Structures are given as C-alpha cells and as structure tokens.
C-alpha cells in the first residue's frame, strides 16, 4: 500500500474538482464512434472502466468541434450537434457513476485531417503540405493534401467552433474541456514555424504564432461556467513529425506557457514521447519543468510515465498531475494496482492497436 508521502496518491484540487490522486487517463484516439460522430454504449463502458480502476480524472479522445473542417478521422466522435451531446451524456453518466470527473478534449485536425464527412478540403494557417504520411491505424493512407490557408473570417469561425463545442460539453455534463494545441493539429500548425508562413498578427514571432491558441482558451473560458475546467494541451513533437522542437528553445517555452496561462487556462498538459527527458538539446529542464517555471497553472505531464518510479520523479520535479496512455490501455486499473503493490502488465501494441486503434469488444468487459 502507498505511504502517506507517496506523491502519486496525494489529493489535489483542480478547478472545482478534488482529485483523489495524481493519475489521469490520457486522451487517445480510438475511432469507435458512429459514422456521424455519436459516442456509443461501448465507449461508455470503455471510459467507465478507467474510473473504476482508480484514475482520478479522465480525458476523452480528440473530439471534433464543428461540422466544417475540424474532423480528423473517420468514426471520430464530435461535439458539434445536439445528437452528439445526447450521446456523450451516456458516457459522462457512466464515468460519474464510478466517481471520477471527465473532460472532453476538443480537437481541430486542420491540415492533418484524413477523414471528414463534412468537407473534402483541409485548412491550415498556410498552404503548406504537412510532412509525413497519414496514420494507417486511424484509416489513413499516403501523404496529406495541401490545405487551404484560413482567412481572417475562417479563423473567427474556428474560434467560435471551439466555443460552441465547449458550451455543448457543459450540456453533455462534462466537467471541463481540454483545448488540443499539440501534436501537429491546427492550433499547433499555427505555432509551428514551417507550417505558418502568415504575415498577419498570427504569423512571425512566437508571440504571434501562439496567439490563436491563447484566443481559443480565452474565448472558451469566458463562455463557460467558472466551475468548468478549461485546460490546454501543448507539445513540441507531432504525430507526423516527432522530432520537431521549438526553435527558440527556452525563450519559446516562456512565451508559450505565459500566453496560455494569461488567457485563463486552468491547467497546462504537456506531452512528449519521453516527458521526463530534457526538452532541448544541451539543456536539463524537462517540458513539464518549463511549464511549471513559466506558466501559472497546474501542470499535467504525459509521455513515458508508465513506470511508477518515473512518474513519481516527474511529480517531484514540477508536474502536479500525470496522464497515462499505453500504460492505461495495458492496465485499466493502474492506480489501484500501484496502490496495492501489484505488478503491472506490459503494453502489447499488436494486441491492443492492431489492425487499427479502435476499441475492441475484448477490451471492454461488460459491467458487473
């Protein structure tokens, strides 16, 4: 059993929520909604099992906010219609019955969209074809299309899409939302130097490139109840470019974390393949340490934290919370197992995420 001073099991207040431990479920694309974006009973069982396994808060898979250009994958859930709201209530009710809060991650894929039932074209900050290839485990194949550059009106519509989706999340009984500004999706495309060639207030220096993310956070914060948690996810690496790093190093980190904190973010969720490693070559500080240093909100760390001792070290060096992805898929009761001193199962990629990343019935046992 954990000792009283185990950082993994100390309670923490996040917004209006009191979390029983420091371990949450990371957002993971599972492409298991209906074709028109409605969450399913299978998804309700899937999320509820993590709450039942001791995760103190849950983040949903990336959920598209509008019926325009935001959808990234076939069978991805949305929060863009009244039907989406009604379907998500089944999920939030199931999770709340197990005693955990759940936050909806709002994701606009932008130029990385590889499956959209509403639009054929993609959009981005500039007409620059993304690096890499589409993700096969999410149904993609080949390279990405060159996106259409968003106009000023298109940017306004994008912001309003996030706001409207956050308002729907309130209606769906979510406890908060996470603005997805990481991993190469549209807000990260604005932040990235080589995908953003704009000459207006959204292009150029890092203060301009982070502007849109900050404006989305600020607008969502203003449109939702004070008790409602509004977080933001940030990363350097991308699903299509894992080696990218912020070119300004620690100076960029200071500007980025400062901007989203000033916009009203209730937490900063930083993610890298190994978030416990130094963020920049030649430096020693991790991305979570830099978020703690330059931000003004609780820090959630994600990436490579499946081993409890590594997770503890990250908490002790600046992060307030952590989220688990592959570790949670292999161990839906990870917090309970660690608390009880039981061994952990190794993650089996071929068994869990092949031939695709959808939820398999075998992963979701029926409720007792």
C-alpha positions in Angstrom: 0.0 0.0 0.0 1.3 3.5 -0.7 2.8 5.5 2.1 1.2 8.8 3.1 4.0 10.7 1.4 3.8 8.9 -1.9 3.3 11.8 -4.5 1.1 9.6 -6.7 -1.6 9.4 -4.1 -1.8 12.9 -2.7 -5.1 14.7 -3.4 -5.2 17.8 -5.5 -7.8 20.5 -6.2 -8.2 21.2 -10.0 -10.7 23.9 -10.6 -13.8 22.9 -8.7 -12.8 19.2 -8.6 -10.9 17.5 -5.8 -8.9 14.7 -7.3 -8.1 11.7 -5.1 -4.7 11.0 -6.7 -2.4 12.5 -9.3 -3.0 10.0 -12.1 -5.4 10.6 -15.0 -6.3 8.9 -18.3 -4.6 10.5 -21.3 -6.6 11.3 -24.4 -6.2 8.6 -27.0 -7.8 8.4 -30.5 -9.9 5.2 -30.7 -12.1 5.8 -33.8 -15.0 3.9 -32.3 -17.9 6.4 -32.6 -20.7 6.0 -35.1 -20.2 7.3 -38.6 -21.9 10.6 -37.8 -19.8 11.1 -34.6 -22.0 9.9 -31.8 -20.5 8.3 -28.8 -21.6 4.7 -28.2 -22.5 2.4 -25.2 -19.2 0.6 -25.9 -17.4 3.9 -25.3 -19.3 4.5 -22.1 -18.1 1.1 -20.8 -14.6 1.8 -22.0 -14.3 5.1 -20.2 -16.1 3.9 -17.0 -13.6 1.0 -16.6 -10.7 3.5 -16.1 -12.6 5.5 -13.5 -13.4 2.2 -11.8 -9.7 1.3 -11.9 -8.7 4.3 -9.9 -7.9 7.1 -12.4 -8.8 10.3 -10.7 -9.8 12.1 -13.9 -10.3 11.2 -17.5 -9.6 12.9 -20.8 -11.6 11.8 -23.8 -10.1 11.1 -27.2 -9.8 14.1 -29.5 -13.4 15.2 -30.3 -14.2 17.4 -33.3 -15.9 20.7 -32.5 -17.7 21.7 -35.7 -19.4 20.4 -38.9 -16.9 22.0 -41.1 -13.1 21.3 -41.3 -12.3 20.1 -37.8 -12.9 16.3 -38.1 -9.7 14.4 -38.5 -10.6 10.7 -38.7 -13.5 8.5 -39.7 -15.5 7.3 -36.8 -14.2 10.1 -34.6 -16.6 11.4 -32.0 -17.9 15.0 -32.2 -19.4 17.7 -30.0 -20.8 19.6 -33.0 -24.5 18.7 -32.8 -27.4 18.2 -30.4 -27.2 14.5 -31.2 -23.6 14.4 -30.2 -24.5 16.0 -26.8 -27.2 13.4 -26.1 -24.8 10.5 -27.0 -22.0 11.8 -24.8 -24.3 12.0 -21.8 -24.3 8.2 -21.7 -20.5 8.4 -21.3 -20.4 11.1 -18.7 -23.1 9.5 -16.6 -21.2 6.2 -16.7 -18.0 7.8 -15.6 -19.6 9.9 -12.9 -21.3 6.8 -11.5 -17.8 5.5 -10.9 -16.8 8.7 -9.1 -14.4 10.4 -11.5 -14.6 13.7 -13.4 -14.3 13.6 -17.2 -13.0 16.3 -19.6 -13.7 16.5 -23.3 -10.7 17.1 -25.5 -11.6 19.4 -28.3 -9.5 18.8 -31.4 -9.5 20.6 -34.8 -7.3 18.5 -37.1 -6.7 21.2 -39.7 -4.2 20.1 -42.4 -3.8 16.7 -40.8 -7.4 15.7 -41.4 -7.6 12.3 -43.1 -11.3 11.6 -42.7 -14.0 14.2 -42.7 -17.7 13.5 -43.6 -18.4 17.3 -43.9 -15.7 18.7 -46.1 -13.3 17.3 -48.8 -10.7 20.1 -48.4 -8.4 20.7 -45.5 -7.4 24.0 -43.9 -4.4 25.4 -42.1 -2.5 28.6 -41.3 -0.8 28.5 -44.7 -0.9 26.4 -47.9 1.9 24.1 -46.8 1.6 20.3 -47.3 2.2 18.5 -44.0 5.2 16.4 -43.5 4.9 12.6 -43.2 2.1 10.3 -44.1 -1.4 9.6 -42.8 -1.8 7.2 -39.9 -2.8 3.7 -41.1 -4.1 2.7 -37.6 -6.7 5.5 -38.0 -7.7 4.5 -41.5 -5.3 6.8 -43.5 -3.1 6.1 -46.4 -0.4 8.1 -48.3 0.5 11.7 -47.9 -1.6 14.7 -46.8 -3.3 17.2 -49.1 -2.1 20.8 -49.2 -4.5 22.8 -47.1 -6.3 26.0 -48.0 -5.0 28.9 -46.0 -7.5 30.2 -43.4 -8.8 33.7 -43.9 -9.5 36.1 -41.0 -13.1 35.1 -41.2 -12.2 31.4 -41.2 -10.1 32.0 -38.0 -13.1 33.7 -36.4 -15.3 30.7 -37.3 -12.6 28.3 -35.9 -12.6 30.1 -32.6 -16.4 30.1 -32.5 -16.4 26.4 -33.2 -14.4 25.7 -30.1 -16.6 27.9 -28.1 -19.8 26.3 -29.3 -18.4 22.8 -28.6 -17.4 23.8 -25.1 -20.9 25.0 -24.5 -22.2 21.7 -25.7 -19.7 19.9 -23.4 -21.4 21.7 -20.5 -24.8 20.5 -21.7 -23.4 16.9 -22.0 -22.4 17.0 -18.3 -18.6 17.1 -18.9 -16.6 18.6 -16.0 -14.4 20.5 -18.3 -12.7 20.6 -21.7 -9.1 20.4 -23.0 -8.1 22.6 -25.9 -5.9 20.4 -28.1 -3.0 22.7 -29.1 -0.5 19.9 -29.5 0.7 17.0 -31.7 0.6 18.8 -35.1 -3.2 19.6 -35.2 -4.5 23.0 -36.3 -3.5 25.1 -33.3 -0.1 23.5 -33.3 0.1 24.2 -37.0 -0.2 27.9 -36.2 2.6 27.6 -33.6 5.0 25.7 -35.9 7.4 27.8 -37.9 7.4 25.8 -41.2 3.6 25.4 -41.4 2.9 29.0 -40.5 4.0 31.5 -43.2 1.5 34.1 -42.4 2.3 37.8 -42.5 -0.6 38.9 -40.2 -1.0 39.0 -36.4 -1.0 35.2 -36.4 2.4 34.7 -38.1 6.0 35.6 -37.5 7.4 35.6 -33.9 6.4 33.1 -31.3 4.1 35.6 -29.6 2.0 35.8 -32.8 2.1 32.1 -33.5 0.7 31.2 -30.1 -1.9 33.9 -30.4 -4.7 31.7 -31.8 -4.3 29.0 -29.1 -4.5 31.7 -26.4 -7.5 33.3 -28.1 -9.3 30.0 -28.1 -8.6 29.4 -24.5 -9.7 32.9 -23.5 -12.9 32.6 -25.5 -13.8 29.2 -24.1 -13.0 30.3 -20.6 -15.4 33.3 -21.0 -18.2 31.3 -22.4 -18.3 28.5 -19.8 -19.2 28.4 -16.1 -16.5 29.4 -13.6 -16.6 25.9 -12.1 -16.0 24.3 -15.5 -12.3 23.3 -16.1 -10.6 24.7 -19.2 -7.2 23.2 -19.9 -4.8 23.2 -22.9 -2.5 20.5 -24.3 0.9 21.5 -25.7 3.8 19.6 -27.2 6.8 20.1 -29.4 6.6 16.7 -31.3 3.8 15.9 -33.7 2.1 12.7 -35.0 3.6 13.5 -38.4 6.9 15.0 -37.2 8.1 13.5 -33.9 11.5 15.3 -33.9 10.3 18.9 -34.1 11.4 21.2 -31.4 10.5 24.8 -30.7 13.3 26.7 -32.4 13.6 29.4 -29.8 14.3 26.9 -27.0 13.5 28.0 -23.5 12.6 31.5 -24.8 9.8 30.0 -26.8 8.7 27.9 -23.8 8.5 31.1 -21.7 6.3 32.9 -24.3 4.1 29.9 -25.0 3.3 28.9 -21.4 3.0 32.5 -20.4 0.5 33.3 -23.1 -1.9 30.4 -22.5 -1.7 31.0 -18.7 -2.6 34.6 -19.2 -5.5 33.5 -21.3 -7.0 31.7 -18.3 -6.0 28.1 -18.7 -6.8 26.0 -15.6 -4.0 23.6 -16.4 -1.2 23.0 -18.8 -1.0 19.5 -20.2 2.4 18.9 -21.8 3.2 15.8 -23.7 6.3 14.3 -25.4 7.3 10.7 -26.1 9.5 10.9 -23.0 8.4 13.9 -21.0 11.0 13.1 -18.3 13.8 13.9 -20.7 15.3 17.4 -21.2 13.1 19.5 -23.5 16.0 20.9 -25.5 19.4 19.7 -26.6 22.1 21.0 -24.2 19.6 21.8 -21.5 18.5 19.9 -18.4 14.9 21.1 -17.8 12.0 19.0 -19.0 9.0 20.4 -20.7 6.9 19.9 -17.5 9.6 21.8 -15.5 9.5 24.6 -18.0 5.7 24.7 -17.9 5.9 25.0 -14.1 8.6 27.7 -14.4 6.9 29.9 -16.9 3.2 29.1 -16.6 0.7 30.0 -13.9 -1.5 26.9 -13.7 -1.2 23.3 -12.6 1.0 21.2 -14.9 0.0 17.8 -16.2 2.8 15.7 -17.7 2.3 12.9 -20.3 4.6 10.5 -22.1 6.7 7.6 -20.9 5.4 7.6 -17.4 4.2 4.0 -17.1 6.8 3.0 -14.5 5.7 4.3 -11.1 9.1 5.5 -10.0 9.5 7.6 -13.2 6.0 9.0 -12.6 7.0 9.9 -9.0 10.2 11.7 -10.2 8.2 13.8 -12.7 5.8 14.8 -10.0 8.6 15.7 -7.6 10.3 17.9 -10.2 7.5 20.2 -11.1 4.4 18.4 -12.5 1.3 18.5 -10.4 -0.5 15.6 -12.3 0.2 13.0 -14.9 -1.7 11.1 -17.5 -1.1 7.6 -18.9 -1.9 6.3 -22.3 -0.4 3.0 -23.2 0.1 2.2 -19.5 -3.6 2.7 -19.0 -4.5 0.5 -22.0 -2.4 -2.3 -20.6 -3.6 -1.7 -17.0 -7.0 0.0 -16.8 -6.6 -0.3 -13.1 -3.1 1.2 -13.0 -3.6 3.4 -9.9 -5.3 0.6 -7.9 -2.5 -1.9 -8.9 0.2 0.5 -7.8 -1.6 1.5 -4.6 -1.8 -2.2 -3.7 1.7 -3.1 -4.7 0.7 -5.4 -7.5 2.7 -5.9 -10.7 1.8 -4.1 -14.0 1.1 -5.7 -17.4 3.4 -4.7 -20.3 1.8 -2.9 -23.2 1.3 -5.1 -26.2 0.9 -2.9 -29.3 0.0 -5.6 -31.7 -2.8 -6.9 -29.5 -4.3 -3.6 -28.5 -3.8 -1.3 -31.5 -3.8 -3.7 -34.5 -5.2 -3.9 -37.1 -6.5 -0.4 -36.1 -6.8 1.7 -33.0 -10.5 1.3 -32.4 -11.9 -0.1 -29.2 -12.2 -3.9 -29.5 -15.0 -5.6 -27.7 -12.5 -7.7 -25.8 -11.1 -4.5 -24.3 -14.4 -3.6 -22.8 -15.8 -6.2 -20.4 -19.5 -6.0 -19.6 -20.4 -4.2 -16.4 -20.6 -6.4 -13.4 
